[in-house]
Amino acid sequence: MLAHWPGMVSIHTNRSALQALQTLNATQQTLATAQNRVATGLKVSGAKDDSAVFAIAQNLKAQNSGWTAATQSLARASSVLHVTDAALTGINDLLVSVKKLAVAYADPSLTASSRLAIRADIESHFRQIESQAKTGTFDGVNLLDGLGMQATVRSSASYTLPTSTKTPMSFLTPMSAGANTTVSASMTSQLNLSLPRSPLTPDSLTQIVGLNQTAVNASVFMNRSVYSGDARITVNHDYGAIKTAFDNAGRVDIWVDAFVEGNAFEVWQGGKRVASSGQAYVAGASAIGAGSTVTGQVMLSFDYDPAFGKSYEIRATGGNAWAFERGYESGPGSPPSSPPNAHSVVVSARSDASSLPPVDLRPETAGASPASQGVLSRQVNGGTQAGRIDLLFDAFENPDVVEIYQNGVRVAASGQDYVAGGGMVGPGLARSGQQLLSFDYDPANGQTLEFRFNENNPHDGAGWVVGGAELYPAGTPRSAAHFPTQTTQSVTTFTTRETFASVGANPRLLTPETEAAESASKTYRIDAGEKSGRVDMLVDAYGGADVVEIWQNGVRVAASGQAYARNGEAVPAGLERSGNFTLGSGPIDVMCSI
């Protein structure tokens, strides 16, 4: 065993070890220099290697960069010459062809038709020459006239206030001031017709709902889409105003209706089944089991994730008719929607009112009407369940006649009272407006129902729609079956702005205000109508600050920057404001889209 020696030698006192360490450091430095030269390919990569050689190399590198830039400039100039040469060559070829045609045109032996053909060919050549001259551009500059390309840029905005049935048509007067700006207004009127839903109603009877004979100034559509048998539909939310709502993830609820025969439903997103009929809601968009057959209304819930695409697919199996209830779909994270209580039919009419007076928003006009003059006949199957059938019918302004037959017996007609037991009623009478026709249905008397419209009453300007058809249990009070009609009107104002900007240069800001804009001081006078109430006006002052005041009978009743005063009391003078603001009640729900 070795004894402990307090004076043991260390590397700091061992000369041989110090010499070995110095040699190792020098070797490592040499190795680093060699690795740097291998990596860069340069013998002299910095001033520390050889300052004189490095300075010479830097000068040569600068000269080479200059020659490279010059070469690129020459190549660009060559491209400009090539584009110019190609354009001029094309024009020259066309001019040669024009000369040839001009010589041929002078031939005295040609007929008049031949001369016309040659003349048309010459004019075509001139149009091609003009096109060549306009398209001979390089980097936004026309090489033949030296002018930059001009592009027209348009932007638009629309503004909508909450709807009101009191709004007079005179309020549609477009009011605007600004350079390169045009304003127009439109008015949309909607009439909603529906009956309370009944679980007894067969899908065959719903085929009569939405049936209409043209509305000249209107369109008719339903808040549901009915499909026959197995089907797959894709619901896409990557467009329109709803797109923003579906940018976010969250729970989505949708409603479908299997009617009385039954179907199985599944919802797929991103190649995964996320909801099924008969299956409980599963959070986190996890895959779930296949759907089971159900009847009636069903809500399908799933966690929507836009990462898998802003669309999902509804799949139905079972071979029977079913409906997707449009308008009863909650956005991501919204509270669950209530089940639809009716198959709603909407009659919509739109009027552009860029100048007063706007056209009358009626589904009928005194002008041309369809060739059928409102005459139509349709047969449907009433199903196997007995009960009372109610039909909601709207003849609009012009009177129409509707009759319902079962097995050759007229069981209901416009203008005739309801007869219990499915007894015969008198001939239909021409009636206008909404009507509720009812009759007791017994499948033992035949399941075929025939609906006849204006069979003996053809007339110009006919327009009508079936707003609902439901089968209720026998004895249900008719008063409880009628669903009130809802009428809404909305006014939308559109602003279009146009400016010209040079391509490649800084385009002008797209605003209706420019230094050359006209004076925006204007006064409008309109008739507010006979109804009393609160008037709200939406104003957009754009980027600059403007002042708006509303006067009634010499009293300033509203002004920009001033609080709403009740009962038409006077308010102080208006203050300068920019952007969107409302005059009237103060902040309200306003839709502004660009």
C-alpha positions as CSV (number, residue, x, y, z in Angstrom):
1,M,0.0,0.0,0.0
2,L,1.3,3.5,-0.9
3,A,1.6,6.0,1.8
4,H,0.1,9.4,1.6
5,W,2.5,12.0,0.3
6,P,1.5,15.7,1.0
7,G,3.8,17.0,-1.7
8,M,2.2,15.2,-4.7
9,V,3.0,16.8,-8.1
10,S,0.1,18.7,-10.0
11,I,-0.1,19.8,-13.7
12,H,0.7,23.4,-12.6
13,T,4.1,22.3,-11.2
14,N,4.9,19.6,-13.9
15,R,6.8,21.2,-16.8
16,S,6.3,18.2,-19.1
17,A,2.6,18.4,-18.6
18,L,2.5,22.1,-19.3
19,Q,4.5,21.6,-22.6
20,A,2.0,18.8,-23.6
21,L,-1.0,21.1,-22.9
22,Q,0.5,23.9,-25.0
23,T,1.1,21.6,-27.9
24,L,-2.5,20.3,-27.6
25,N,-3.9,23.9,-27.7
26,A,-1.8,24.7,-30.8
27,T,-3.0,21.6,-32.5
28,Q,-6.6,22.4,-31.8
29,Q,-6.2,25.9,-33.2
30,T,-4.6,24.6,-36.4
31,L,-7.4,22.0,-36.7
32,A,-10.1,24.8,-36.3
33,T,-8.4,26.8,-39.1
34,A,-8.3,23.8,-41.3
35,Q,-12.0,23.0,-40.6
36,N,-13.0,26.6,-41.4
37,R,-11.1,26.6,-44.7
38,V,-12.8,23.3,-45.6
39,A,-16.3,24.6,-44.7
40,T,-15.9,28.0,-46.5
41,G,-13.6,26.9,-49.3
42,L,-11.6,30.0,-48.6
43,K,-7.9,29.9,-47.7
44,V,-8.3,33.5,-46.3
45,S,-11.7,33.8,-44.7
46,G,-10.9,36.8,-42.5
47,A,-8.3,39.6,-41.9
48,K,-6.7,37.5,-39.2
49,D,-5.7,34.9,-41.8
50,D,-3.9,37.4,-44.1
51,S,-5.0,41.0,-43.9
52,A,-3.4,42.0,-47.2
53,V,-4.9,39.2,-49.2
54,F,-8.3,39.6,-47.4
55,A,-8.4,43.3,-48.4
56,I,-7.7,42.5,-52.1
57,A,-10.4,39.8,-52.0
58,Q,-13.0,42.2,-50.6
59,N,-12.3,44.7,-53.4
60,L,-12.7,42.0,-56.0
61,K,-15.9,40.8,-54.4
62,A,-17.3,44.4,-54.6
63,Q,-16.4,44.7,-58.2
64,N,-18.1,41.4,-59.0
65,S,-21.3,42.5,-57.2
66,G,-21.3,45.6,-59.4
67,W,-20.9,43.6,-62.6
68,T,-23.7,41.2,-61.4
69,A,-26.1,44.2,-60.9
70,A,-25.1,45.6,-64.3
71,T,-25.7,42.2,-65.9
72,Q,-29.2,42.1,-64.3
73,S,-30.0,45.6,-65.5
74,L,-28.9,44.7,-69.0
75,A,-31.1,41.6,-68.9
76,R,-34.1,43.7,-67.7
77,A,-33.4,46.2,-70.5
78,S,-33.3,43.3,-73.0
79,S,-36.7,42.0,-71.7
80,V,-38.1,45.5,-72.2
81,L,-36.8,45.5,-75.8
82,H,-38.2,42.0,-76.4
83,V,-41.6,43.0,-75.2
84,T,-41.6,46.2,-77.2
85,D,-40.3,44.3,-80.3
86,A,-43.0,41.7,-80.0
87,A,-45.7,44.3,-79.7
88,L,-44.4,46.3,-82.6
89,T,-43.9,43.2,-84.7
90,G,-47.5,42.2,-84.1
91,I,-48.7,45.7,-85.0
92,N,-46.5,45.7,-88.1
93,D,-47.9,42.3,-89.3
94,L,-51.4,43.6,-88.8
95,L,-50.7,46.8,-90.8
96,V,-49.2,44.7,-93.6
97,S,-52.4,42.6,-93.6
98,V,-54.5,45.8,-93.6
99,K,-52.6,47.1,-96.6
100,K,-53.2,43.9,-98.5
101,L,-56.9,44.1,-97.7
102,A,-57.0,47.7,-98.8
103,V,-55.5,46.8,-102.2
104,A,-58.0,44.0,-102.5
105,Y,-60.9,46.4,-101.6
106,A,-60.0,48.5,-104.6
107,D,-60.7,45.7,-107.1
108,P,-63.6,46.9,-109.3
109,S,-64.8,43.4,-109.9
110,L,-65.8,42.8,-106.3
111,T,-69.5,42.6,-105.4
112,A,-71.1,44.7,-102.6
113,S,-71.2,41.8,-100.2
114,S,-67.5,41.1,-100.8
115,R,-66.6,44.7,-100.1
116,L,-68.5,44.6,-96.9
117,A,-66.7,41.4,-95.8
118,I,-63.3,43.0,-96.5
119,R,-64.3,46.2,-94.7
120,A,-65.3,44.1,-91.6
121,D,-62.0,42.3,-91.8
122,I,-60.1,45.6,-91.9
123,E,-62.1,46.9,-88.9
124,S,-61.3,43.7,-87.0
125,H,-57.5,44.3,-87.7
126,F,-57.8,47.8,-86.3
127,R,-59.4,46.5,-83.1
128,Q,-56.5,44.0,-82.8
129,I,-53.9,46.8,-83.3
130,E,-55.6,48.7,-80.5
131,S,-55.5,45.7,-78.3
132,Q,-51.8,45.1,-79.0
133,A,-51.0,48.7,-78.2
134,K,-52.8,48.4,-74.8
135,T,-51.3,45.1,-73.8
136,G,-47.6,45.9,-74.6
137,T,-46.8,46.6,-71.0
138,F,-43.8,45.9,-68.8
139,D,-43.9,46.2,-65.0
140,G,-47.2,48.2,-65.2
141,V,-45.9,50.7,-67.8
142,N,-47.2,50.7,-71.4
143,L,-44.1,50.7,-73.5
144,L,-45.9,52.2,-76.5
145,D,-47.5,55.2,-74.9
146,G,-45.4,55.5,-71.7
147,L,-48.4,55.6,-69.4
148,G,-48.9,53.4,-66.4
149,M,-51.8,50.9,-66.4
150,Q,-55.0,52.2,-64.8
151,A,-57.2,49.9,-62.6
152,T,-60.6,50.6,-61.4
153,V,-61.1,49.6,-57.7
154,R,-64.6,49.3,-56.2
155,S,-65.7,48.8,-52.7
156,S,-69.1,48.7,-51.2
157,A,-70.8,48.8,-47.8
158,S,-74.4,48.0,-46.7
159,Y,-76.2,49.3,-43.7
160,T,-79.4,47.9,-42.1
161,L,-81.3,49.1,-39.1
162,P,-83.7,46.8,-37.1
163,T,-87.0,46.3,-39.0
164,S,-90.1,48.2,-38.3
165,T,-93.6,48.0,-39.9
166,K,-94.1,51.7,-39.3
167,T,-91.3,52.9,-41.6
168,P,-92.8,54.9,-44.5
169,M,-91.6,54.4,-48.0
170,S,-90.4,58.0,-48.2
171,F,-87.6,57.1,-45.8
172,L,-86.0,55.1,-48.6
173,T,-84.7,58.4,-50.1
174,P,-80.9,58.0,-50.7
175,M,-79.0,60.8,-49.0
176,S,-75.3,61.1,-49.6
177,A,-72.5,63.4,-50.5
178,G,-69.0,62.5,-51.6
179,A,-66.6,62.0,-54.5
180,N,-67.0,58.9,-56.7
181,T,-69.8,57.6,-54.5
182,T,-73.2,56.3,-55.4
183,V,-75.9,55.3,-52.9
184,S,-79.0,53.2,-53.5
185,A,-81.6,51.7,-51.1
186,S,-83.7,48.5,-51.2
187,M,-86.7,47.4,-49.2
188,T,-87.5,43.7,-48.4
189,S,-90.9,42.6,-47.3
190,Q,-91.5,39.2,-45.9
191,L,-94.7,37.4,-45.1
192,N,-94.4,34.2,-42.9
193,L,-97.2,31.7,-43.1
194,S,-97.3,28.5,-40.9
195,L,-99.5,26.2,-38.9
196,P,-98.6,24.5,-35.6
197,R,-96.9,21.2,-36.2
198,S,-98.9,18.0,-35.7
199,P,-97.2,14.6,-35.2
200,L,-100.0,13.0,-37.1
201,T,-99.2,14.8,-40.4
202,P,-97.8,12.4,-43.0
203,D,-94.9,13.5,-45.1
204,S,-97.1,13.0,-48.2
205,L,-99.4,15.8,-47.0
206,T,-96.5,18.2,-46.5
207,Q,-95.9,18.1,-50.3
208,I,-98.7,20.6,-50.7
209,V,-97.0,23.1,-48.3
210,G,-95.3,25.9,-50.2
211,L,-97.2,25.2,-53.4
212,N,-97.8,28.5,-55.2
213,Q,-98.9,30.1,-58.4
214,T,-96.5,32.8,-59.2
215,A,-96.1,35.9,-57.2
216,V,-95.1,38.4,-59.9
217,N,-93.0,40.6,-57.6
218,A,-92.1,38.0,-55.0
219,S,-90.5,34.6,-54.4
220,V,-91.7,31.8,-52.2
221,F,-89.4,29.5,-50.2
222,M,-89.6,27.2,-47.1
223,N,-87.5,27.2,-44.0
224,R,-86.8,23.5,-44.5
225,S,-85.6,21.2,-47.2
226,V,-87.4,18.0,-47.8
227,Y,-85.5,14.9,-49.1
228,S,-86.9,11.6,-50.4
229,G,-85.2,8.5,-49.1
230,D,-81.5,7.9,-48.3
231,A,-79.5,11.1,-48.9
232,R,-76.4,13.0,-47.9
233,I,-76.4,16.8,-47.8
234,T,-73.4,19.0,-47.0
235,V,-74.0,22.1,-44.9
236,N,-71.3,24.7,-45.8
237,H,-70.5,27.7,-43.6
238,D,-67.5,29.0,-45.6
239,Y,-69.4,31.9,-47.2
240,G,-71.8,34.7,-46.4
241,A,-72.5,36.5,-43.2
242,I,-72.6,33.3,-41.1
243,K,-69.0,32.5,-42.0
244,T,-67.6,34.6,-39.1
245,A,-69.7,32.8,-36.5
246,F,-68.3,29.4,-37.7
247,D,-64.7,30.6,-37.5
248,N,-64.9,29.5,-33.8
249,A,-65.3,26.1,-32.3
250,G,-68.2,25.1,-30.1
251,R,-71.3,23.0,-29.7
252,V,-73.7,23.0,-32.6
253,D,-77.4,21.8,-32.5
254,I,-79.3,21.0,-35.6
255,W,-82.9,19.8,-36.1
256,V,-84.2,17.2,-38.5
257,D,-87.6,15.7,-39.0
258,A,-88.2,12.0,-39.8
259,F,-92.0,12.5,-40.1
260,V,-94.0,9.4,-39.2
261,E,-92.3,6.6,-41.2
262,G,-88.8,6.9,-39.5
263,N,-85.2,7.3,-40.6
264,A,-81.7,7.1,-39.0
265,F,-79.5,10.2,-39.0
266,E,-75.7,10.8,-38.7
267,V,-73.6,13.9,-38.8
268,W,-70.0,13.6,-40.1
269,Q,-67.2,16.2,-40.0
270,G,-63.6,15.7,-41.0
271,G,-64.3,12.0,-41.9
272,K,-65.6,11.3,-38.4
273,R,-69.2,10.5,-37.1
274,V,-69.8,13.2,-34.5
275,A,-73.5,12.9,-33.9
276,S,-76.2,10.2,-34.4
277,S,-79.9,9.8,-33.8
278,G,-80.5,7.7,-30.7
279,Q,-77.0,8.4,-29.4
280,A,-76.2,10.8,-26.5
281,Y,-74.2,14.0,-27.1
282,V,-70.4,13.4,-26.7
283,A,-68.2,16.4,-25.9
284,G,-64.9,17.0,-27.7
285,A,-66.0,15.9,-31.2
286,S,-65.3,12.3,-30.3
287,A,-66.4,9.5,-32.7
288,I,-69.7,7.9,-31.7
289,G,-71.8,4.9,-32.8
290,A,-74.1,4.6,-35.7
291,G,-77.5,6.2,-35.7
292,S,-80.8,4.3,-34.9
293,T,-84.2,4.8,-36.6
294,V,-86.3,7.5,-35.1
295,T,-89.6,9.3,-36.0
296,G,-90.6,12.9,-35.6
297,Q,-88.3,15.8,-34.8
298,V,-84.7,15.0,-33.6
299,M,-82.0,17.4,-32.4
300,L,-78.4,16.3,-33.3
301,S,-75.7,17.9,-31.2
302,F,-71.9,17.8,-31.7
303,D,-68.8,19.9,-31.0
304,Y,-67.9,21.7,-34.1
305,D,-64.2,22.3,-35.0
306,P,-63.3,24.6,-37.9
307,A,-59.9,22.9,-38.1
308,F,-61.7,20.0,-39.8
309,G,-63.4,22.3,-42.3
310,K,-66.3,24.8,-42.2
311,S,-68.8,22.2,-43.3
312,Y,-70.4,19.0,-42.1
313,E,-72.5,16.3,-43.7
314,I,-75.9,15.0,-42.7
315,R,-76.6,11.4,-43.7
316,A,-80.1,9.8,-43.6
317,T,-80.9,6.2,-44.1
318,G,-84.2,4.3,-44.0
319,G,-85.7,5.1,-47.4
320,N,-88.4,7.5,-46.1
321,A,-88.9,11.2,-46.6
322,W,-87.2,13.5,-44.1
323,A,-86.5,17.2,-43.7
324,F,-83.6,19.4,-42.6
325,E,-85.0,22.4,-40.6
326,R,-83.0,25.3,-42.0
327,G,-83.0,28.3,-39.7
328,Y,-83.0,26.0,-36.6
329,E,-79.2,25.6,-36.3
330,S,-77.4,27.1,-33.4
331,G,-74.0,28.6,-34.0
332,P,-70.9,27.3,-32.2
333,G,-71.2,27.9,-28.5
334,S,-74.8,29.2,-28.8
335,P,-77.6,28.0,-26.5
336,P,-79.6,25.0,-27.9
337,S,-82.3,26.1,-30.2
338,S,-86.0,25.2,-29.5
339,P,-87.7,22.7,-31.8
340,P,-89.5,24.2,-34.8
341,N,-93.2,24.4,-34.1
342,A,-94.2,24.9,-37.7
343,H,-93.2,24.4,-41.3
344,S,-92.8,28.0,-42.2
345,V,-93.4,29.3,-45.7
346,V,-92.0,32.7,-46.5
347,V,-93.1,35.0,-49.3
348,S,-90.4,37.6,-49.9
349,A,-90.4,40.6,-52.2
350,R,-87.6,43.1,-52.8
351,S,-87.7,46.6,-54.2
352,D,-84.9,48.8,-55.3
353,A,-85.5,52.4,-54.4
354,S,-82.7,54.4,-55.9
355,S,-85.4,56.9,-56.9
356,L,-88.8,57.6,-55.5
357,P,-91.4,56.4,-55.5
358,P,-90.4,52.7,-55.0
359,V,-92.4,50.0,-56.6
360,D,-95.3,48.5,-54.7
361,L,-94.2,45.4,-52.7
362,R,-97.0,43.1,-53.6
363,P,-97.0,39.5,-54.7
364,E,-99.4,40.5,-57.5
365,T,-99.4,43.3,-60.0
366,A,-101.9,44.6,-62.5
367,G,-99.6,43.7,-65.3
368,A,-98.7,40.4,-66.9
369,S,-99.5,37.2,-65.1
370,P,-98.6,33.6,-65.7
371,A,-100.2,31.8,-68.7
372,S,-102.0,29.5,-66.3
373,Q,-103.8,32.6,-64.7
374,G,-103.5,31.0,-61.3
375,V,-105.0,27.6,-62.3
376,L,-103.5,24.5,-60.8
377,S,-104.5,21.0,-59.6
378,R,-102.4,18.7,-57.4
379,Q,-103.1,15.3,-55.9
380,V,-101.5,14.0,-52.7
381,N,-101.9,11.0,-50.4
382,G,-103.6,11.9,-47.1
383,G,-102.1,8.9,-45.2
384,T,-103.6,6.2,-43.1
385,Q,-104.5,8.2,-40.0
386,A,-108.0,9.8,-39.6
387,G,-108.4,13.3,-38.2
388,R,-109.0,16.9,-39.3
389,I,-106.9,18.5,-42.0
390,D,-106.3,22.2,-41.9
391,L,-105.0,24.1,-44.9
392,L,-103.7,27.7,-44.6
393,F,-104.1,29.5,-47.9
394,D,-103.2,33.1,-48.8
395,A,-104.8,34.6,-52.0
396,F,-103.0,38.0,-51.4
397,E,-104.9,41.0,-52.8
398,N,-106.7,39.5,-55.8
399,P,-109.5,36.9,-55.0
400,D,-108.8,33.3,-55.7
401,V,-110.7,30.0,-55.4
402,V,-109.5,26.8,-53.8
403,E,-111.4,23.5,-53.5
404,I,-110.4,20.2,-51.9
405,Y,-111.9,16.9,-53.1
406,Q,-111.8,13.4,-51.5
407,N,-113.0,10.5,-53.6
408,G,-114.9,12.9,-55.8
409,V,-116.6,14.7,-52.9
410,R,-115.9,18.4,-52.3
411,V,-115.0,18.4,-48.6
412,A,-113.7,22.0,-48.3
413,A,-113.7,25.2,-50.3
414,S,-112.9,28.9,-50.0
415,G,-115.8,30.9,-48.7
416,Q,-117.6,27.8,-47.3
417,D,-118.0,26.9,-43.7
418,Y,-116.4,23.8,-42.2
419,V,-118.7,20.7,-42.3
420,A,-118.0,18.0,-39.7
421,G,-117.8,14.4,-40.7
422,G,-116.3,15.1,-44.2
423,G,-119.6,16.1,-45.6
424,M,-120.0,17.9,-49.0
425,V,-119.7,21.7,-49.1
426,G,-120.8,24.2,-51.7
427,P,-118.6,25.4,-54.6
428,G,-115.7,27.6,-53.7
429,L,-116.1,31.3,-53.8
430,A,-113.4,33.9,-54.8
431,R,-111.8,35.3,-51.7
432,S,-108.7,37.5,-51.0
433,G,-106.3,37.4,-48.1
434,Q,-105.7,34.5,-45.8
435,Q,-108.1,31.6,-45.3
436,L,-108.2,28.5,-43.1
437,L,-109.9,25.5,-44.8
438,S,-110.7,22.5,-42.7
439,F,-112.4,19.1,-43.3
440,D,-112.6,15.8,-41.5
441,Y,-110.4,13.2,-43.2
442,D,-111.2,9.4,-43.1
443,P,-108.8,7.2,-45.1
444,A,-111.7,4.7,-45.5
445,N,-113.2,7.1,-48.0
446,G,-110.1,7.1,-50.1
447,Q,-106.6,8.4,-49.4
448,T,-106.3,10.5,-52.5
449,L,-106.8,14.2,-51.9
450,E,-107.1,16.6,-54.8
451,F,-106.5,20.3,-54.4
452,R,-107.9,22.5,-57.2
453,F,-107.0,26.2,-57.5
454,N,-109.0,28.7,-59.7
455,E,-110.5,25.8,-61.7
456,N,-113.4,28.0,-62.8
457,N,-111.8,31.3,-61.9
458,P,-108.9,32.0,-64.2
459,H,-107.9,35.7,-64.1
460,D,-105.0,38.0,-64.8
461,G,-102.8,39.1,-61.9
462,A,-103.3,35.8,-60.0
463,G,-101.0,34.9,-57.1
464,W,-101.4,32.7,-54.1
465,V,-99.5,30.3,-51.8
466,V,-100.3,27.4,-49.5
467,G,-98.8,28.3,-46.2
468,G,-99.4,25.1,-44.2
469,A,-101.2,21.8,-44.2
470,E,-101.5,19.7,-41.1
471,L,-103.4,16.6,-39.8
472,Y,-104.8,17.2,-36.3
473,P,-106.6,14.8,-34.0
474,A,-110.4,14.8,-34.5
475,G,-112.1,17.3,-32.2
476,T,-109.2,19.7,-32.0
477,P,-110.6,23.3,-31.9
478,R,-109.9,25.1,-35.2
479,S,-109.3,28.3,-33.3
480,A,-106.3,26.7,-31.6
481,A,-104.9,25.5,-34.9
482,H,-104.6,28.9,-36.6
483,F,-101.1,30.4,-36.3
484,P,-100.8,34.2,-36.6
485,T,-99.2,35.5,-39.7
486,Q,-96.0,37.6,-39.2
487,T,-95.1,40.4,-41.6
488,T,-91.7,42.1,-41.4
489,Q,-90.0,44.8,-43.5
490,S,-86.3,45.7,-43.6
491,V,-84.6,48.5,-45.4
492,T,-81.0,48.2,-46.6
493,T,-78.8,51.0,-48.0
494,F,-75.9,50.2,-50.3
495,T,-73.0,52.6,-50.8
496,T,-70.6,51.9,-53.7
497,R,-67.3,53.7,-54.0
498,E,-65.0,53.8,-57.0
499,T,-61.5,55.1,-57.5
500,F,-58.7,54.8,-60.1
501,A,-55.2,53.8,-59.1
502,S,-52.0,53.2,-61.0
503,V,-50.7,49.6,-60.8
504,G,-47.3,49.5,-59.2
505,A,-47.8,52.9,-57.5
506,N,-49.4,53.7,-54.2
507,P,-53.2,53.4,-54.7
508,R,-55.4,56.1,-53.4
509,L,-57.3,55.4,-50.2
510,L,-60.7,54.0,-50.9
511,T,-62.9,56.6,-49.2
512,P,-65.8,58.7,-50.6
513,E,-63.8,61.8,-49.5
514,T,-61.0,63.3,-51.5
515,E,-59.4,66.7,-51.7
516,A,-61.4,67.4,-54.9
517,A,-64.7,66.3,-53.3
518,E,-67.7,68.6,-53.6
519,S,-69.0,70.6,-50.6
520,A,-70.8,68.0,-48.4
521,S,-73.3,70.6,-47.1
522,K,-76.7,69.4,-48.1
523,T,-80.3,69.6,-46.9
524,Y,-83.0,67.0,-47.4
525,R,-86.7,67.3,-46.7
526,I,-88.9,64.2,-46.6
527,D,-92.5,63.4,-45.5
528,A,-92.2,61.2,-42.3
529,G,-95.8,59.9,-42.7
530,E,-98.8,59.8,-40.4
531,K,-97.7,57.3,-37.8
532,S,-96.0,58.5,-34.6
533,G,-93.0,56.9,-33.0
534,R,-89.2,57.2,-32.6
535,V,-87.2,57.7,-35.8
536,D,-83.6,56.2,-35.9
537,M,-81.2,57.2,-38.6
538,L,-77.9,55.5,-39.4
539,V,-75.2,57.8,-40.6
540,D,-71.7,57.1,-41.9
541,A,-69.3,60.0,-41.9
542,Y,-66.5,57.9,-43.2
543,G,-63.0,59.1,-42.3
544,G,-63.7,62.8,-42.0
545,A,-65.7,64.4,-39.3
546,D,-69.2,65.6,-40.3
547,V,-72.2,67.2,-38.6
548,V,-75.8,66.0,-39.0
549,E,-78.9,67.6,-37.6
550,I,-82.6,66.7,-37.9
551,W,-85.2,69.4,-37.7
552,Q,-89.0,69.1,-37.2
553,N,-91.2,72.2,-37.5
554,G,-88.3,74.5,-36.7
555,V,-87.0,72.5,-33.7
556,R,-83.7,70.6,-33.8
557,V,-84.9,67.2,-32.5
558,A,-81.7,65.2,-33.1
559,A,-78.0,65.9,-33.8
560,S,-74.7,64.1,-34.1
561,G,-72.9,63.9,-30.8
562,Q,-76.0,64.7,-28.8
563,A,-78.0,62.4,-26.6
564,Y,-81.5,61.2,-27.6
565,A,-84.2,63.5,-26.2
566,R,-87.7,62.0,-25.7
567,N,-91.0,63.5,-27.0
568,G,-89.3,65.5,-29.7
569,E,-87.6,68.0,-27.3
570,A,-85.0,70.3,-28.7
571,V,-81.3,69.2,-28.5
572,P,-78.1,71.3,-28.8
573,A,-76.3,71.9,-32.0
574,G,-74.6,68.9,-33.7
575,L,-71.0,68.0,-33.1
576,E,-68.5,66.7,-35.6
577,R,-68.3,62.9,-35.7
578,S,-66.6,60.4,-38.0
579,G,-67.5,56.8,-38.8
580,N,-70.9,55.1,-38.1
581,F,-73.3,56.6,-35.6
582,T,-77.0,56.6,-35.1
583,L,-79.4,59.5,-34.4
584,G,-82.4,58.7,-32.4
585,S,-82.3,56.3,-29.5
586,G,-78.5,56.1,-29.2
587,P,-76.6,52.8,-29.6
588,I,-78.9,50.1,-31.1
589,D,-78.4,46.9,-33.1
590,V,-77.1,48.0,-36.5
591,M,-75.7,45.7,-39.3
592,C,-72.9,47.2,-41.2
593,S,-71.0,45.1,-43.7
594,I,-68.2,46.0,-46.1
